[in-house]
Amino acid sequence: MVSLFERLQETFQPEGGKPSWWRERQEEGRRSFLALGIPTPRWERYRYTPLRLKMLQALKERGVSEEVHPIGGSQWEGYHLWLVNGAMGQRTSLPPSVRIAPLEGYGSEKPKGFGEIATEEDPFVALNGASFRNGVVVEVAGDVDRPLYLHHVTTEREMQQGRFLIRLKEGSRAHIVDIFGGGDLRNDVVECIVERGAELRHTLLQQSVESRTCHLRHAFFTLGKGCRLAQQVLTWGKGFVRNSRRLSLEGKGAVANLSGAYLVGGQGHIEHGNFITHKAAATAGHTYYKGVAVERSKGVFDGEVRVMQRGVKTDASQLHHGWMFGGGRMVARPNLTIAQGKVACRHGVTFSQPSEEALFYLASRGVGLTKAYLLLLGSFWHEVVDGIGIEEVTTTVSERLQGFYEGIFTNRKGD
């Protein structure tokens, strides 16, 4: 019987026909993956991740979904690019301040910043390095007046190894929206470089309606002096989704605000890891997440704030609020590692169930149980959803979230 380790080695790409910097990345990825192996629950960062079970299931059931679950489309006002199996597809016109090009288009000259911040200490980052066959570079040099939507589409049966580099040059401003419709088998790596004084607003929408969805996403950010990053992450469904974000605040006064909501049902598993390192003075990093786990699902939040010796006057916080009911489970682990005394760092976690008093109040006014739960859930997650800041996207996401949980609650006994 072929093991998971052997199955994943089948995704390695041949070296021929690529420039030297590409081949070097592939060779380094191979060495690292073979040396590290598959993570087990003994690995601290994978302690609560049912990796082997979920990946073997996804590999066994892999195949392109016959049912498509697109989120939005070109009707949303903005600029649009479709990324098919990690490669550039159709796109609308772009402003002069935005350049998008395939990795292949750089020839013998490696794109600036490529492979410089994505560490291969994680086996699946290494696997991506060994196995990516195409990629996309997004460069912003100036202000972008409308959102840039990146629609990720999968049409192949094999595991997709998406590779993306996003670079905001000095003083640039942009809002980038990444959209995944679900039903995918993916292992993506994103490198994002935000240069001095630039401002990036990033929204990540991940829908995993199908239980066979398996999506690992590894994002690495570096923020220069005076940079601003605001990120909203919305993940929902019944599949296996694992997001890992590593931020390095390297310039004085850099600020990162991360917010997210995840809603998981069935036997799904949704996991978010946010790891922020403060390397310069007067930086700020705030993480605020909300999660809901229903049925036999599981939600995991793993966070760490690390303040280095030069991180004087760091302002950092981690907050996670979780709802569990109907058999759902949840784990939250915020951590602080501080090497500098002149800081303001805090964290907090809460777990609860929807208020029985609120449910009784709504029932006394003729509101059915399903509707009552939906009203309470809407009030629970609206803070994060509204933070997207684009009305038509907020409306669509709210409808998708409501439809997903309405389907769960209408099947619950006692309604």
N, C-alpha and C positions, 0 to 999 in steps of 0.2 A: 504494500500500500504506500502510495506516494505521500510524504509528509508535507505539512504546510511550508516548511523551510524550502523543500525542493520545488514545490509548486511556484513559490514566489521567485525562485531563481530562474524559472522559465521566462520571466518578464525581462531579463537582462537584454539589452540591445547590443547588436554587433557594432564593432568599432569602425568599420570601413566607411569611407565617404564623408567623414566629419572633420572639421578643423581641429587643430591640436588642443585648444582649450576645452572643446567639447569632449574629446576622447579622454583628456586628463580628469575631467569631472566624472565621467563614467567609470574609469578605472579606480578612482578614489572611492566612489560609491560602492563598487564591487568589494573592494578590500574591507571597507568598514562594515558592510552588511554581513559578509561571511564571518568576520571576527565577532560581531555583536550577537548574531543569531536572533531568534524570535523572543520578544519580551514575555516574561511570565509574571504572575502575581507577586513574585518576590521582588520585582523591580518596583521601586517606590512610586514612580510615575504611572505605572500600569497596575497598581495594586487592586483597583476596583474595575478593571477593564476585562471583560470576557472575550479577549481578543481571538484566541484560537477557535473557539466555538463559533463566533460571529463570522470570522473570515472564511472558515471552512464551509459554513453554510452558504455564504455569498458566492464563493467560488463554485460550489456544487450547483447552485441555482442560477448561475450567471447567465446573462442573456439580455438582449435589448428589450425593454418593456414595450409591449404592444399598446399600452395605455400611456399617453403623454399627459403630464401635469404641469403645463407651463404656468409661470407666474408673471403676469403682465406681458408686455410686448412693445412693439414700436409705437403703440398708441400713447404711451407715456411720453410726455414732452421731455426731450433731451436727446443725447447722442447714444447710439446703440451699436454694439458689436456682438456678433454671435461667434462663440468659440466652440467648434465642433471637435470632440475628442482631443481637446487641448490645443487645437490649431485654429488659426484665423479663418473665419467664414465670412458671411455677408456682413456689411456694415452700412450705416448711414454716413452722411458727410460729417466731417469732424472740423472743429475750429482750428485755426492756425497754431494755437498754443498747445495742441495735443498731437503727439506722434505715436502711432502704434505700428509695430513691425514684428514679423516672426523672427525667432532666434536665427533661423537659417539665413535671414537677410543680412546678418552682420559678417558673414564670411569668416575670414581669418582673424578679424578683430573682435575680441570678446567685448560684449556690452559692459559699459562701466558699472561696477557694482555686482555683476552676476557672480554668484557663488561665494561672495565675500562675507555674508552675514548668516547664511543658513548652515548651522553646525550639523555635523553628521554623527553626533553622539546618540541620536535616536535612530534605531535600525530602519524605520520607514522613511526617514529623510535620506538615509544612505541608499535605500532601495530606489527611491525616486531618482537620485543621482546616477544610479547604475542603469536605470530603465527608461528615462524620459527620451522620447523620440522627436518631440517638437516643443515649442514654447512660444511665449509672447512677451514682448517688452512694451510697456506703456510709459511714455515720458511726457511730463507736463512742464511747460516753461511759460508761465503766465497765469492769468485768471481764466477759469472755465465758467462760462455764464450759466450753463445748465448741467444737470447730472449726466454722468457717463455710465451707461448701463452695460454690464458684461453678462451676457446670457450664456451659460455653460450647458452644452448639449452633448449627450452620449449616444452614439449610433453603433458602437462596436461591442462585441461580447467580452473582449479581454479587459483586464484591469487597466484603467487609464492613469497615466503618470503625468499629470499636468504640472507645468513649470512656468512660473510667472515672475516677472520683475517689474515693479512699479517704482518710478523715480520722480519725485517732485523737486524741481530745481528751486534755487533760492528765491523766496518771495512768492512762490506759486500758490494758487488756491484751487481746490477741486473737490467735488463730491462724486465718489465712485461707488456704484451699487453692483455687487456680485450676486447673481441669481442662479440657484440650482433647483431644478424641478423634481428631483428624486428618481428612484429606480436605478441608481448608478452604482458602479464598483470603481471607486476612485481613491487615489493616493496623491494629493496635491501638495506642492511646496510653493510658497509665495514669499518673495523678498521685497520689502518696501523700504525705500530710502527717502526720508523727508529732510530736505536740506534746510539750511539756516532761514528762519523767518517764514517758512512755508506752512500752509494750513491744509490738512487733509480731513475730510469727512468721509467715513467709509461705512457702508451698510452691507451686511451679509445676510442674505435670505436663503435658508436651507429647508427644503421640504422633502421629507422622506416618507411619503405615503405608503410605499411598499415595504413590507417587512424584510425583504432581501437586500434593501439598500445598505451599502457599506461605504462610508465616506470618511476617510482620514484626511485632515487638512492641517498643514503645519505652516504658520505664518510668522515671519521674522520682520520686526520693524526697528529701524534706527531713527532717532529724532535728534536733529541738530539744535543749535542755539536759537531760543525763542520760537521753536516750532509748536504747532497745535495739532493734536490728533483727537478726533471725536469718532468713536465707533459704536454702532448699534448692531447687535447680532440677534436674529430671530430664527430659531430652529424648532421644527415640530414634525411629528410623525411617529411611525412604528418601526423604523429601521435602526441601524447602528451608525451613529455619527460621533466622531471624536475630533474636536477642535483644539489645537494647541497654538497659543500665541505667545511669542517671546518679544518683549519690548526692551530696548536699550535707550535710555534717556541720556544722551551723551553731551548735550549742550546746555549751558546755563539757561534757566527759565523755560525749559521744554515742559509741555503739559500734555498728558494723555488721559482722556476720559473714556472708559469702556463701560458700556451698558449692554445687557442682554436679557432675553427671555427664552426659555426652552420649555416645550410642552411635549411630553412623551406618553404614549399609550401602548396597548397590546403587550408584546414581550420586547419592546424596543429598549434601546440603550442610547442615551444622549449624554455626552461628556464634554465639559468645557474646562480648559486649563489656561490660566492667564498668569504669566510670569514676567514681572516688571523689575528691571534693574536700574537704579538711580546712580549714575556715575558722575553727575555734575551738581553744582550748587543751585539751590532755589528751584528745583524741579518739582512737579506735582503729578501724581498718578492716582486716579480714583477708579475703582471697579465696583459696579453695582449690577447684580444679577438677580433674576427671579426665575424660579422653576416650578413646574407642576408635573407630578408623576401619578398616573392612574393605571388601574388594572395590575398586570404583573411586570410593569416597566420599571426602569431605574434611571435616575438622573444623578450625575456626578459633577460637582464643582471643585476644581483644584486650583488654588491661587497662591502666589508667593510674591511678596515684596522684598526686594533685596536692596539695602542702602549701603553703598560703598563709602570708603573713608572720605572721599571728596564730596559726598552728598549732603553737605551742611544745608540746613533749612529745608530739607525735603518735607513735603506734605503728601501723605499717602493714606489711602483707606481702601478696605475691601468689605463689602457688604453682600450677603446672600440671604434671600428669603425664599423658603420652599413650602409648597403645599403637597401633601401626600394623602391620597384616599383611594378606596377601592382596591387595596393591595399594592399600590405603588410604593417604591422605595427611593431613598435619596441619601447621598453622602456629600458633605461639604467640608473642605479642609483649607481654610485660609492660614497662611504662614507669614511670619515676619522674620527677616534676618537683617540685623542692623549693626553696622560697624561705625556709626557716627552718633554721638549723643544729642546733638542739636537738631532734632527732627520732631515732627508731629505725625505719628503713625498709629493707625487703629484698624481693628477689624471686628466683624460681628456676623453671627449666623443665627437664623431663626427657622424652625420647622413647625408647621401647624396644619390644621385641616380647615376647610371652609367653616365659618362661624355657624353653629347650630342656631344661635339666636337670630342671625340674619336670615337663614333659611326659613325659620319659623315665622319671622316677620313677613317675608315675601309670600309664604304659603297662606298666611292669614288674610292676605289681600288678593287671593285667587291666582297667584303665580304658580304654575306647575313646577315640579322638581327640576326637570331638565332646563327650563327657562331660568329658574332661580340660580342653578349652578352656572349657567352661561353669563348671567348678569354679574355674579360675584367674580368669575374668572375675568370678565371684561374689565372690571374695576381693578383687578389685581395686576394685569399685564399692560393696561393702557399707557401707563407712564413710559414704559420702554418703547412701545409701538409708536406712540405719538412723537417720540424723540427722533424718528426717522426724518421728520421735517419736510416730507413731500406728501401733500394731501392725497393724491391719487394712489400712491404706493401704500400709505397708511390704511386707506380704505380697503384696498385689495387684500392686504395682509390680515387685517381684522376679520374680513369675511372668510378667509381661508382658515384662520385659527378657530373661528366660531363653527364653521362647517365641520372641521376635524373633530372637535370635541362634542359637537351635537350628535355626530355619528356614534361616538362612544356612549354618551349618556342615554341615548334612546334605546340602547341595547342593555342598559343596566336594569336589573330587577327592581321592582318597587316603584318604578316611575308611573 
